Amino acid sequence: MHLADALLAGLLSGGGIAMQFGAVGALLVETAISAGPRSGVAAGLGVATVDLAFAAVAVVAGGEARAALAGHGPDLRAAAAVLLAVIAVRGLRSVVQAPLSSDPARAHAVSLSRRRGSPAAPYVRFLALTAINPLTIVYFASVAASLSLAGVSARLAFVIGVGVASGVWHVLLTLAAGHAGRRMTLAMQRLVAIGGRLVVFGIAVRFALAV
């Protein structure tokens, strides 16, 4: 396979995974809105890093990785369901218990403090959150196997394509959400946070029922 074809296949595969709006996507949007585009982009790059790593594992260990993970699919989904449910419930509790300030100056100060935090924390948090679903490796391995990627260069081009597509999508998504959040009041951000955590809880329930 030509390098350009392998790169295009990686872009399409990475974009296909990245654009599936699930628990991680809902939490990314909520993070970007509440903490600002800087933290949102860092979180999105954490997700893209894992997609890049999973694609690399898929092209290197392909069949072996797919066979090993496929047999543990129910266990991995159950673990993901529990973790997502915990994240959703804890998030809902913290949002509901947080008092709404009637002082505009104080509310503005709270908003600024959230947006000035280090981007390292959301990057690491979403890196770990995305890594709990290694079944993505199965998807990339299946795509790579169907393409018959020959040679290190073609495999590298595929992996780069996955990383670029995932990175671009998540950066655009979090930038849009972060800039939209700047126009929201704290009350509106609170409603978005509650809605996002409910979506995550619903996805956790779906995972549990699929086990």
Contacts in CASP RR format, 6 or more apart in sequence:
PFRMAT RR
TARGET T0000
AUTHOR 0000-0000-0000
METHOD contacts of the structure
MODEL  1
MHLADALLAGLLSGGGIAMQFGAVGALLVETAISAGPRSGVAAGLGVATV
DLAFAAVAVVAGGEARAALAGHGPDLRAAAAVLLAVIAVRGLRSVVQAPL
SSDPARAHAVSLSRRRGSPAAPYVRFLALTAINPLTIVYFASVAASLSLA
GVSARLAFVIGVGVASGVWHVLLTLAAGHAGRRMTLAMQRLVAIGGRLVV
FGIAVRFALAV
1 9 0 8 1.000
1 147 0 8 1.000
1 148 0 8 1.000
1 149 0 8 1.000
1 150 0 8 1.000
1 154 0 8 1.000
2 154 0 8 1.000
3 153 0 8 1.000
3 154 0 8 1.000
3 157 0 8 1.000
4 157 0 8 1.000
6 147 0 8 1.000
6 149 0 8 1.000
6 153 0 8 1.000
6 154 0 8 1.000
6 155 0 8 1.000
6 157 0 8 1.000
6 158 0 8 1.000
7 157 0 8 1.000
7 158 0 8 1.000
7 160 0 8 1.000
7 161 0 8 1.000
9 143 0 8 1.000
9 147 0 8 1.000
9 158 0 8 1.000
10 55 0 8 1.000
10 143 0 8 1.000
10 157 0 8 1.000
10 158 0 8 1.000
10 159 0 8 1.000
10 160 0 8 1.000
10 161 0 8 1.000
10 162 0 8 1.000
10 165 0 8 1.000
11 161 0 8 1.000
11 162 0 8 1.000
11 164 0 8 1.000
11 165 0 8 1.000
12 165 0 8 1.000
13 55 0 8 1.000
13 139 0 8 1.000
13 140 0 8 1.000
13 143 0 8 1.000
13 158 0 8 1.000
13 161 0 8 1.000
13 162 0 8 1.000
13 165 0 8 1.000
14 51 0 8 1.000
14 55 0 8 1.000
14 161 0 8 1.000
14 162 0 8 1.000
14 163 0 8 1.000
14 165 0 8 1.000
14 166 0 8 1.000
15 162 0 8 1.000
15 165 0 8 1.000
15 166 0 8 1.000
15 169 0 8 1.000
16 165 0 8 1.000
17 51 0 8 1.000
17 136 0 8 1.000
17 139 0 8 1.000
17 140 0 8 1.000
17 162 0 8 1.000
17 166 0 8 1.000
18 47 0 8 1.000
18 48 0 8 1.000
18 51 0 8 1.000
18 165 0 8 1.000
18 166 0 8 1.000
18 167 0 8 1.000
18 169 0 8 1.000
18 170 0 8 1.000
19 169 0 8 1.000
22 199 0 8 1.000
22 203 0 8 1.000
23 84 0 8 1.000
23 199 0 8 1.000
23 200 0 8 1.000
23 203 0 8 1.000
23 204 0 8 1.000
24 47 0 8 1.000
24 126 0 8 1.000
24 129 0 8 1.000
24 130 0 8 1.000
25 47 0 8 1.000
25 173 0 8 1.000
26 196 0 8 1.000
26 199 0 8 1.000
26 200 0 8 1.000
26 203 0 8 1.000
27 43 0 8 1.000
27 87 0 8 1.000
27 126 0 8 1.000
27 129 0 8 1.000
27 196 0 8 1.000
27 200 0 8 1.000
28 40 0 8 1.000
28 43 0 8 1.000
28 44 0 8 1.000
28 47 0 8 1.000
28 126 0 8 1.000
28 170 0 8 1.000
28 173 0 8 1.000
28 174 0 8 1.000
28 177 0 8 1.000
29 173 0 8 1.000
29 174 0 8 1.000
29 177 0 8 1.000
29 192 0 8 1.000
29 196 0 8 1.000
30 192 0 8 1.000
30 193 0 8 1.000
30 195 0 8 1.000
30 196 0 8 1.000
30 197 0 8 1.000
31 39 0 8 1.000
31 40 0 8 1.000
31 43 0 8 1.000
31 122 0 8 1.000
31 126 0 8 1.000
31 174 0 8 1.000
32 39 0 8 1.000
32 40 0 8 1.000
32 41 0 8 1.000
32 43 0 8 1.000
32 173 0 8 1.000
32 174 0 8 1.000
32 175 0 8 1.000
32 177 0 8 1.000
32 178 0 8 1.000
32 181 0 8 1.000
33 177 0 8 1.000
33 178 0 8 1.000
33 180 0 8 1.000
33 181 0 8 1.000
33 184 0 8 1.000
33 189 0 8 1.000
33 192 0 8 1.000
33 193 0 8 1.000
34 114 0 8 1.000
34 181 0 8 1.000
34 189 0 8 1.000
34 192 0 8 1.000
34 193 0 8 1.000
35 114 0 8 1.000
35 115 0 8 1.000
35 117 0 8 1.000
35 122 0 8 1.000
36 114 0 8 1.000
36 115 0 8 1.000
36 178 0 8 1.000
36 181 0 8 1.000
36 182 0 8 1.000
37 174 0 8 1.000
37 175 0 8 1.000
37 177 0 8 1.000
37 178 0 8 1.000
37 179 0 8 1.000
38 115 0 8 1.000
38 119 0 8 1.000
39 114 0 8 1.000
39 115 0 8 1.000
39 117 0 8 1.000
39 119 0 8 1.000
39 121 0 8 1.000
39 122 0 8 1.000
40 119 0 8 1.000
40 122 0 8 1.000
40 174 0 8 1.000
40 177 0 8 1.000
40 178 0 8 1.000
41 119 0 8 1.000
41 170 0 8 1.000
41 171 0 8 1.000
41 174 0 8 1.000
41 175 0 8 1.000
42 119 0 8 1.000
42 120 0 8 1.000
42 122 0 8 1.000
42 123 0 8 1.000
43 122 0 8 1.000
43 123 0 8 1.000
43 125 0 8 1.000
43 126 0 8 1.000
43 170 0 8 1.000
43 174 0 8 1.000
44 123 0 8 1.000
44 126 0 8 1.000
44 167 0 8 1.000
44 170 0 8 1.000
44 171 0 8 1.000
44 173 0 8 1.000
44 174 0 8 1.000
45 123 0 8 1.000
45 167 0 8 1.000
45 170 0 8 1.000
45 171 0 8 1.000
46 123 0 8 1.000
46 124 0 8 1.000
46 126 0 8 1.000
46 127 0 8 1.000
46 130 0 8 1.000
46 170 0 8 1.000
47 126 0 8 1.000
47 127 0 8 1.000
47 129 0 8 1.000
47 130 0 8 1.000
47 166 0 8 1.000
47 167 0 8 1.000
47 170 0 8 1.000
48 163 0 8 1.000
48 166 0 8 1.000
48 167 0 8 1.000
48 170 0 8 1.000
48 171 0 8 1.000
49 123 0 8 1.000
49 127 0 8 1.000
50 127 0 8 1.000
50 130 0 8 1.000
50 131 0 8 1.000
50 136 0 8 1.000
51 130 0 8 1.000
51 136 0 8 1.000
51 162 0 8 1.000
51 163 0 8 1.000
51 166 0 8 1.000
51 167 0 8 1.000
52 159 0 8 1.000
52 162 0 8 1.000
52 163 0 8 1.000
52 166 0 8 1.000
54 134 0 8 1.000
54 136 0 8 1.000
54 137 0 8 1.000
54 140 0 8 1.000
55 140 0 8 1.000
55 144 0 8 1.000
55 158 0 8 1.000
55 159 0 8 1.000
55 161 0 8 1.000
55 162 0 8 1.000
55 163 0 8 1.000
56 159 0 8 1.000
57 65 0 8 1.000
57 137 0 8 1.000
57 140 0 8 1.000
58 65 0 8 1.000
58 66 0 8 1.000
58 137 0 8 1.000
58 138 0 8 1.000
58 139 0 8 1.000
58 140 0 8 1.000
58 141 0 8 1.000
58 143 0 8 1.000
58 144 0 8 1.000
59 140 0 8 1.000
59 141 0 8 1.000
59 144 0 8 1.000
59 149 0 8 1.000
59 155 0 8 1.000
59 158 0 8 1.000
59 159 0 8 1.000
60 155 0 8 1.000
61 141 0 8 1.000
62 137 0 8 1.000
62 141 0 8 1.000
62 144 0 8 1.000
62 145 0 8 1.000
63 141 0 8 1.000
63 145 0 8 1.000
65 137 0 8 1.000
65 138 0 8 1.000
65 141 0 8 1.000
66 137 0 8 1.000
66 138 0 8 1.000
66 141 0 8 1.000
66 142 0 8 1.000
66 145 0 8 1.000
69 76 0 8 1.000
69 134 0 8 1.000
69 135 0 8 1.000
69 137 0 8 1.000
69 138 0 8 1.000
70 138 0 8 1.000
73 135 0 8 1.000
74 211 0 8 1.000
76 133 0 8 1.000
76 134 0 8 1.000
76 135 0 8 1.000
77 135 0 8 1.000
77 207 0 8 1.000
77 208 0 8 1.000
77 210 0 8 1.000
77 211 0 8 1.000
78 207 0 8 1.000
78 208 0 8 1.000
78 211 0 8 1.000
79 132 0 8 1.000
80 132 0 8 1.000
80 133 0 8 1.000
80 204 0 8 1.000
80 207 0 8 1.000
81 204 0 8 1.000
81 205 0 8 1.000
81 207 0 8 1.000
81 208 0 8 1.000
81 211 0 8 1.000
82 204 0 8 1.000
83 132 0 8 1.000
84 200 0 8 1.000
84 201 0 8 1.000
84 203 0 8 1.000
84 204 0 8 1.000
84 207 0 8 1.000
85 201 0 8 1.000
85 204 0 8 1.000
85 205 0 8 1.000
85 208 0 8 1.000
87 129 0 8 1.000
87 197 0 8 1.000
87 200 0 8 1.000
88 197 0 8 1.000
88 198 0 8 1.000
88 200 0 8 1.000
88 201 0 8 1.000
88 202 0 8 1.000
88 204 0 8 1.000
89 197 0 8 1.000
89 201 0 8 1.000
91 193 0 8 1.000
91 197 0 8 1.000
92 194 0 8 1.000
92 197 0 8 1.000
92 198 0 8 1.000
92 201 0 8 1.000
95 190 0 8 1.000
95 193 0 8 1.000
95 194 0 8 1.000
95 197 0 8 1.000
96 194 0 8 1.000
98 190 0 8 1.000
100 186 0 8 1.000
100 187 0 8 1.000
100 190 0 8 1.000
101 107 0 8 1.000
101 110 0 8 1.000
101 186 0 8 1.000
107 185 0 8 1.000
107 186 0 8 1.000
110 186 0 8 1.000
111 186 0 8 1.000
140 162 0 8 1.000
144 155 0 8 1.000
144 158 0 8 1.000
147 158 0 8 1.000
149 155 0 8 1.000
149 158 0 8 1.000
181 188 0 8 1.000
181 189 0 8 1.000
184 192 0 8 1.000
END
